[in-house]
Amino acid sequence: MSDHHTYKKIEIVGSSKTSIENAIENALAECAKSVRNMDWFEVVETRGHIVDGKVGHYQVTLKIGFRLSSS
């Protein structure tokens, strides 16, 4: 077994009408459907949409790091 790993990083955007945390969870859940070996995430941007002076929905941009397969 190797004692080192190589990672690739992608950027995705998640959204939620509920919260920033839920936007992160939604993004990770959707990404996990097609990306294997996800190891970490970094929130790089948080923003939202305003409707009638209130939060309409939250958007969170994430960088996802995943291990590249050694096979």
Jmol script that loads the backbone (N, CA, C; Angstrom):
load data "model"
ATOM      1  N   MET A   1       0.842  -1.189   0.000  1.00  0.00           N
ATOM      2  CA  MET A   1       0.000   0.000   0.000  1.00  0.00           C
ATOM      3  C   MET A   1       0.877   1.240   0.000  1.00  0.00           C
ATOM      4  N   SER A   2       0.494   2.209  -0.790  1.00  0.00           N
ATOM      5  CA  SER A   2       1.248   3.445  -0.922  1.00  0.00           C
ATOM      6  C   SER A   2       1.051   4.330   0.309  1.00  0.00           C
ATOM      7  N   ASP A   3       2.078   5.094   0.638  1.00  0.00           N
ATOM      8  CA  ASP A   3       1.978   6.004   1.781  1.00  0.00           C
ATOM      9  C   ASP A   3       1.696   7.445   1.336  1.00  0.00           C
ATOM     10  N   HIS A   4       1.298   7.630   0.078  1.00  0.00           N
ATOM     11  CA  HIS A   4       0.945   8.959  -0.401  1.00  0.00           C
ATOM     12  C   HIS A   4      -0.313   8.880  -1.280  1.00  0.00           C
ATOM     13  N   HIS A   5      -0.949  10.011  -1.438  1.00  0.00           N
ATOM     14  CA  HIS A   5      -2.163  10.083  -2.251  1.00  0.00           C
ATOM     15  C   HIS A   5      -2.050  11.258  -3.217  1.00  0.00           C
ATOM     16  N   THR A   6      -2.722  11.157  -4.325  1.00  0.00           N
ATOM     17  CA  THR A   6      -2.839  12.259  -5.272  1.00  0.00           C
ATOM     18  C   THR A   6      -4.302  12.646  -5.329  1.00  0.00           C
ATOM     19  N   TYR A   7      -4.551  13.949  -5.300  1.00  0.00           N
ATOM     20  CA  TYR A   7      -5.917  14.459  -5.256  1.00  0.00           C
ATOM     21  C   TYR A   7      -6.231  15.298  -6.481  1.00  0.00           C
ATOM     22  N   LYS A   8      -7.495  15.342  -6.814  1.00  0.00           N
ATOM     23  CA  LYS A   8      -8.014  16.262  -7.826  1.00  0.00           C
ATOM     24  C   LYS A   8      -9.023  17.139  -7.112  1.00  0.00           C
ATOM     25  N   LYS A   9      -9.157  18.379  -7.571  1.00  0.00           N
ATOM     26  CA  LYS A   9     -10.058  19.326  -6.933  1.00  0.00           C
ATOM     27  C   LYS A   9     -11.042  19.836  -7.987  1.00  0.00           C
ATOM     28  N   ILE A  10     -12.330  19.840  -7.626  1.00  0.00           N
ATOM     29  CA  ILE A  10     -13.362  20.381  -8.497  1.00  0.00           C
ATOM     30  C   ILE A  10     -14.155  21.432  -7.726  1.00  0.00           C
ATOM     31  N   GLU A  11     -14.876  22.260  -8.449  1.00  0.00           N
ATOM     32  CA  GLU A  11     -15.691  23.292  -7.818  1.00  0.00           C
ATOM     33  C   GLU A  11     -17.148  23.065  -8.171  1.00  0.00           C
ATOM     34  N   ILE A  12     -18.004  23.118  -7.157  1.00  0.00           N
ATOM     35  CA  ILE A  12     -19.437  22.923  -7.354  1.00  0.00           C
ATOM     36  C   ILE A  12     -20.195  23.990  -6.563  1.00  0.00           C
ATOM     37  N   VAL A  13     -21.473  24.168  -6.889  1.00  0.00           N
ATOM     38  CA  VAL A  13     -22.325  25.114  -6.166  1.00  0.00           C
ATOM     39  C   VAL A  13     -23.566  24.381  -5.688  1.00  0.00           C
ATOM     40  N   GLY A  14     -23.847  24.493  -4.397  1.00  0.00           N
ATOM     41  CA  GLY A  14     -25.057  23.915  -3.817  1.00  0.00           C
ATOM     42  C   GLY A  14     -26.000  25.027  -3.404  1.00  0.00           C
ATOM     43  N   SER A  15     -27.289  24.705  -3.356  1.00  0.00           N
ATOM     44  CA  SER A  15     -28.262  25.713  -2.935  1.00  0.00           C
ATOM     45  C   SER A  15     -29.303  25.102  -2.010  1.00  0.00           C
ATOM     46  N   SER A  16     -29.955  25.978  -1.258  1.00  0.00           N
ATOM     47  CA  SER A  16     -30.993  25.542  -0.328  1.00  0.00           C
ATOM     48  C   SER A  16     -31.857  26.741   0.042  1.00  0.00           C
ATOM     49  N   LYS A  17     -33.129  26.496   0.243  1.00  0.00           N
ATOM     50  CA  LYS A  17     -34.022  27.535   0.755  1.00  0.00           C
ATOM     51  C   LYS A  17     -33.948  27.615   2.273  1.00  0.00           C
ATOM     52  N   THR A  18     -33.331  26.604   2.901  1.00  0.00           N
ATOM     53  CA  THR A  18     -33.326  26.482   4.360  1.00  0.00           C
ATOM     54  C   THR A  18     -32.141  27.154   5.050  1.00  0.00           C
ATOM     55  N   SER A  19     -30.895  26.791   4.620  1.00  0.00           N
ATOM     56  CA  SER A  19     -29.710  27.281   5.333  1.00  0.00           C
ATOM     57  C   SER A  19     -28.444  27.065   4.513  1.00  0.00           C
ATOM     58  N   ILE A  20     -27.390  27.711   4.949  1.00  0.00           N
ATOM     59  CA  ILE A  20     -26.077  27.516   4.331  1.00  0.00           C
ATOM     60  C   ILE A  20     -25.622  26.072   4.540  1.00  0.00           C
ATOM     61  N   GLU A  21     -25.824  25.552   5.744  1.00  0.00           N
ATOM     62  CA  GLU A  21     -25.431  24.169   6.036  1.00  0.00           C
ATOM     63  C   GLU A  21     -26.158  23.185   5.132  1.00  0.00           C
ATOM     64  N   ASN A  22     -27.434  23.426   4.895  1.00  0.00           N
ATOM     65  CA  ASN A  22     -28.209  22.551   4.023  1.00  0.00           C
ATOM     66  C   ASN A  22     -27.739  22.660   2.571  1.00  0.00           C
ATOM     67  N   ALA A  23     -27.314  23.846   2.156  1.00  0.00           N
ATOM     68  CA  ALA A  23     -26.760  24.017   0.811  1.00  0.00           C
ATOM     69  C   ALA A  23     -25.484  23.197   0.646  1.00  0.00           C
ATOM     70  N   ILE A  24     -24.655  23.158   1.688  1.00  0.00           N
ATOM     71  CA  ILE A  24     -23.431  22.339   1.668  1.00  0.00           C
ATOM     72  C   ILE A  24     -23.802  20.871   1.574  1.00  0.00           C
ATOM     73  N   GLU A  25     -24.729  20.432   2.410  1.00  0.00           N
ATOM     74  CA  GLU A  25     -25.156  19.023   2.412  1.00  0.00           C
ATOM     75  C   GLU A  25     -25.732  18.627   1.050  1.00  0.00           C
ATOM     76  N   ASN A  26     -26.544  19.494   0.460  1.00  0.00           N
ATOM     77  CA  ASN A  26     -27.129  19.207  -0.858  1.00  0.00           C
ATOM     78  C   ASN A  26     -26.044  19.061  -1.916  1.00  0.00           C
ATOM     79  N   ALA A  27     -25.068  19.952  -1.890  1.00  0.00           N
ATOM     80  CA  ALA A  27     -23.977  19.892  -2.864  1.00  0.00           C
ATOM     81  C   ALA A  27     -23.172  18.603  -2.714  1.00  0.00           C
ATOM     82  N   LEU A  28     -22.836  18.248  -1.481  1.00  0.00           N
ATOM     83  CA  LEU A  28     -22.056  17.030  -1.245  1.00  0.00           C
ATOM     84  C   LEU A  28     -22.829  15.776  -1.649  1.00  0.00           C
ATOM     85  N   ALA A  29     -24.106  15.744  -1.330  1.00  0.00           N
ATOM     86  CA  ALA A  29     -24.933  14.574  -1.669  1.00  0.00           C
ATOM     87  C   ALA A  29     -25.026  14.404  -3.181  1.00  0.00           C
ATOM     88  N   GLU A  30     -25.216  15.486  -3.899  1.00  0.00           N
ATOM     89  CA  GLU A  30     -25.318  15.403  -5.359  1.00  0.00           C
ATOM     90  C   GLU A  30     -23.979  15.019  -5.980  1.00  0.00           C
ATOM     91  N   CYS A  31     -22.910  15.583  -5.474  1.00  0.00           N
ATOM     92  CA  CYS A  31     -21.576  15.283  -5.993  1.00  0.00           C
ATOM     93  C   CYS A  31     -21.215  13.813  -5.751  1.00  0.00           C
ATOM     94  N   ALA A  32     -21.622  13.281  -4.605  1.00  0.00           N
ATOM     95  CA  ALA A  32     -21.308  11.885  -4.258  1.00  0.00           C
ATOM     96  C   ALA A  32     -21.950  10.882  -5.215  1.00  0.00           C
ATOM     97  N   LYS A  33     -22.958  11.312  -5.960  1.00  0.00           N
ATOM     98  CA  LYS A  33     -23.598  10.420  -6.930  1.00  0.00           C
ATOM     99  C   LYS A  33     -22.667  10.085  -8.093  1.00  0.00           C
ATOM    100  N   SER A  34     -21.696  10.966  -8.378  1.00  0.00           N
ATOM    101  CA  SER A  34     -20.823  10.723  -9.533  1.00  0.00           C
ATOM    102  C   SER A  34     -19.326  10.782  -9.221  1.00  0.00           C
ATOM    103  N   VAL A  35     -18.958  11.235  -8.029  1.00  0.00           N
ATOM    104  CA  VAL A  35     -17.537  11.352  -7.675  1.00  0.00           C
ATOM    105  C   VAL A  35     -17.241  10.417  -6.507  1.00  0.00           C
ATOM    106  N   ARG A  36     -16.236   9.572  -6.699  1.00  0.00           N
ATOM    107  CA  ARG A  36     -15.833   8.652  -5.625  1.00  0.00           C
ATOM    108  C   ARG A  36     -14.623   9.205  -4.875  1.00  0.00           C
ATOM    109  N   ASN A  37     -14.388   8.671  -3.715  1.00  0.00           N
ATOM    110  CA  ASN A  37     -13.205   8.985  -2.897  1.00  0.00           C
ATOM    111  C   ASN A  37     -13.126  10.450  -2.469  1.00  0.00           C
ATOM    112  N   MET A  38     -14.279  11.075  -2.243  1.00  0.00           N
ATOM    113  CA  MET A  38     -14.266  12.456  -1.752  1.00  0.00           C
ATOM    114  C   MET A  38     -13.671  12.452  -0.344  1.00  0.00           C
ATOM    115  N   ASP A  39     -12.734  13.368  -0.112  1.00  0.00           N
ATOM    116  CA  ASP A  39     -12.065  13.418   1.194  1.00  0.00           C
ATOM    117  C   ASP A  39     -12.282  14.724   1.955  1.00  0.00           C
ATOM    118  N   TRP A  40     -12.434  15.835   1.256  1.00  0.00           N
ATOM    119  CA  TRP A  40     -12.554  17.121   1.953  1.00  0.00           C
ATOM    120  C   TRP A  40     -13.295  18.136   1.090  1.00  0.00           C
ATOM    121  N   PHE A  41     -13.747  19.190   1.749  1.00  0.00           N
ATOM    122  CA  PHE A  41     -14.356  20.307   1.020  1.00  0.00           C
ATOM    123  C   PHE A  41     -13.909  21.611   1.652  1.00  0.00           C
ATOM    124  N   GLU A  42     -13.976  22.660   0.849  1.00  0.00           N
ATOM    125  CA  GLU A  42     -13.633  23.999   1.296  1.00  0.00           C
ATOM    126  C   GLU A  42     -14.723  24.936   0.780  1.00  0.00           C
ATOM    127  N   VAL A  43     -15.304  25.730   1.673  1.00  0.00           N
ATOM    128  CA  VAL A  43     -16.291  26.724   1.254  1.00  0.00           C
ATOM    129  C   VAL A  43     -15.516  27.942   0.759  1.00  0.00           C
ATOM    130  N   VAL A  44     -15.700  28.293  -0.517  1.00  0.00           N
ATOM    131  CA  VAL A  44     -14.956  29.411  -1.086  1.00  0.00           C
ATOM    132  C   VAL A  44     -15.819  30.647  -1.313  1.00  0.00           C
ATOM    133  N   GLU A  45     -17.130  30.461  -1.309  1.00  0.00           N
ATOM    134  CA  GLU A  45     -18.015  31.612  -1.505  1.00  0.00           C
ATOM    135  C   GLU A  45     -19.401  31.291  -0.961  1.00  0.00           C
ATOM    136  N   THR A  46     -20.000  32.271  -0.319  1.00  0.00           N
ATOM    137  CA  THR A  46     -21.369  32.141   0.164  1.00  0.00           C
ATOM    138  C   THR A  46     -22.151  33.345  -0.351  1.00  0.00           C
ATOM    139  N   ARG A  47     -23.309  33.074  -0.915  1.00  0.00           N
ATOM    140  CA  ARG A  47     -24.147  34.154  -1.418  1.00  0.00           C
ATOM    141  C   ARG A  47     -25.607  33.694  -1.347  1.00  0.00           C
ATOM    142  N   GLY A  48     -26.503  34.564  -1.701  1.00  0.00           N
ATOM    143  CA  GLY A  48     -27.911  34.196  -1.675  1.00  0.00           C
ATOM    144  C   GLY A  48     -28.733  35.054  -2.604  1.00  0.00           C
ATOM    145  N   HIS A  49     -29.979  34.678  -2.704  1.00  0.00           N
ATOM    146  CA  HIS A  49     -30.947  35.366  -3.552  1.00  0.00           C
ATOM    147  C   HIS A  49     -31.968  36.033  -2.636  1.00  0.00           C
ATOM    148  N   ILE A  50     -32.275  37.285  -2.905  1.00  0.00           N
ATOM    149  CA  ILE A  50     -33.214  38.033  -2.067  1.00  0.00           C
ATOM    150  C   ILE A  50     -34.565  38.117  -2.767  1.00  0.00           C
ATOM    151  N   VAL A  51     -35.615  37.785  -2.014  1.00  0.00           N
ATOM    152  CA  VAL A  51     -36.986  37.877  -2.513  1.00  0.00           C
ATOM    153  C   VAL A  51     -37.799  38.681  -1.491  1.00  0.00           C
ATOM    154  N   ASP A  52     -38.350  39.789  -1.932  1.00  0.00           N
ATOM    155  CA  ASP A  52     -39.163  40.652  -1.055  1.00  0.00           C
ATOM    156  C   ASP A  52     -38.443  41.025   0.240  1.00  0.00           C
ATOM    157  N   GLY A  53     -37.158  41.317   0.135  1.00  0.00           N
ATOM    158  CA  GLY A  53     -36.395  41.745   1.300  1.00  0.00           C
ATOM    159  C   GLY A  53     -35.968  40.637   2.235  1.00  0.00           C
ATOM    160  N   LYS A  54     -36.205  39.380   1.847  1.00  0.00           N
ATOM    161  CA  LYS A  54     -35.831  38.238   2.690  1.00  0.00           C
ATOM    162  C   LYS A  54     -35.009  37.247   1.871  1.00  0.00           C
ATOM    163  N   VAL A  55     -34.373  36.330   2.575  1.00  0.00           N
ATOM    164  CA  VAL A  55     -33.584  35.308   1.888  1.00  0.00           C
ATOM    165  C   VAL A  55     -34.506  34.393   1.099  1.00  0.00           C
ATOM    166  N   GLY A  56     -34.292  34.339  -0.213  1.00  0.00           N
ATOM    167  CA  GLY A  56     -35.042  33.410  -1.064  1.00  0.00           C
ATOM    168  C   GLY A  56     -34.384  32.044  -1.077  1.00  0.00           C
ATOM    169  N   HIS A  57     -33.068  32.039  -1.235  1.00  0.00           N
ATOM    170  CA  HIS A  57     -32.289  30.807  -1.098  1.00  0.00           C
ATOM    171  C   HIS A  57     -30.827  31.145  -0.926  1.00  0.00           C
ATOM    172  N   TYR A  58     -30.104  30.215  -0.368  1.00  0.00           N
ATOM    173  CA  TYR A  58     -28.673  30.339  -0.132  1.00  0.00           C
ATOM    174  C   TYR A  58     -27.922  29.580  -1.216  1.00  0.00           C
ATOM    175  N   GLN A  59     -26.759  30.094  -1.604  1.00  0.00           N
ATOM    176  CA  GLN A  59     -25.878  29.394  -2.535  1.00  0.00           C
ATOM    177  C   GLN A  59     -24.489  29.347  -1.913  1.00  0.00           C
ATOM    178  N   VAL A  60     -23.855  28.180  -2.002  1.00  0.00           N
ATOM    179  CA  VAL A  60     -22.518  27.995  -1.451  1.00  0.00           C
ATOM    180  C   VAL A  60     -21.640  27.354  -2.511  1.00  0.00           C
ATOM    181  N   THR A  61     -20.503  27.984  -2.807  1.00  0.00           N
ATOM    182  CA  THR A  61     -19.536  27.409  -3.737  1.00  0.00           C
ATOM    183  C   THR A  61     -18.517  26.616  -2.924  1.00  0.00           C
ATOM    184  N   LEU A  62     -18.330  25.366  -3.322  1.00  0.00           N
ATOM    185  CA  LEU A  62     -17.407  24.465  -2.622  1.00  0.00           C
ATOM    186  C   LEU A  62     -16.326  23.982  -3.564  1.00  0.00           C
ATOM    187  N   LYS A  63     -15.141  23.792  -3.022  1.00  0.00           N
ATOM    188  CA  LYS A  63     -14.107  23.032  -3.712  1.00  0.00           C
ATOM    189  C   LYS A  63     -14.085  21.665  -3.037  1.00  0.00           C
ATOM    190  N   ILE A  64     -14.174  20.627  -3.842  1.00  0.00           N
ATOM    191  CA  ILE A  64     -14.199  19.246  -3.345  1.00  0.00           C
ATOM    192  C   ILE A  64     -12.891  18.575  -3.726  1.00  0.00           C
ATOM    193  N   GLY A  65     -12.220  17.991  -2.755  1.00  0.00           N
ATOM    194  CA  GLY A  65     -10.999  17.232  -3.018  1.00  0.00           C
ATOM    195  C   GLY A  65     -11.298  15.746  -2.958  1.00  0.00           C
ATOM    196  N   PHE A  66     -10.842  15.023  -3.980  1.00  0.00           N
ATOM    197  CA  PHE A  66     -11.033  13.573  -3.967  1.00  0.00           C
ATOM    198  C   PHE A  66      -9.755  12.878  -4.427  1.00  0.00           C
ATOM    199  N   ARG A  67      -9.520  11.700  -3.827  1.00  0.00           N
ATOM    200  CA  ARG A  67      -8.335  10.909  -4.159  1.00  0.00           C
ATOM    201  C   ARG A  67      -8.474  10.271  -5.515  1.00  0.00           C
ATOM    202  N   LEU A  68      -7.422  10.353  -6.301  1.00  0.00           N
ATOM    203  CA  LEU A  68      -7.402   9.649  -7.576  1.00  0.00           C
ATOM    204  C   LEU A  68      -7.098   8.184  -7.317  1.00  0.00           C
ATOM    205  N   SER A  69      -7.739   7.324  -8.058  1.00  0.00           N
ATOM    206  CA  SER A  69      -7.560   5.884  -7.900  1.00  0.00           C
ATOM    207  C   SER A  69      -6.154   5.492  -8.332  1.00  0.00           C
ATOM    208  N   SER A  70      -5.544   4.571  -7.589  1.00  0.00           N
ATOM    209  CA  SER A  70      -4.185   4.131  -7.913  1.00  0.00           C
ATOM    210  C   SER A  70      -4.194   2.984  -8.911  1.00  0.00           C
ATOM    211  N   SER A  71      -5.375   2.490  -9.286  1.00  0.00           N
ATOM    212  CA  SER A  71      -5.431   1.376 -10.237  1.00  0.00           C
ATOM    213  C   SER A  71      -5.624   1.830 -11.651  1.00  0.00           C
TER     214      SER A  71
END
end "model"
wireframe off; spacefill off
backbone 0.3
color backbone group
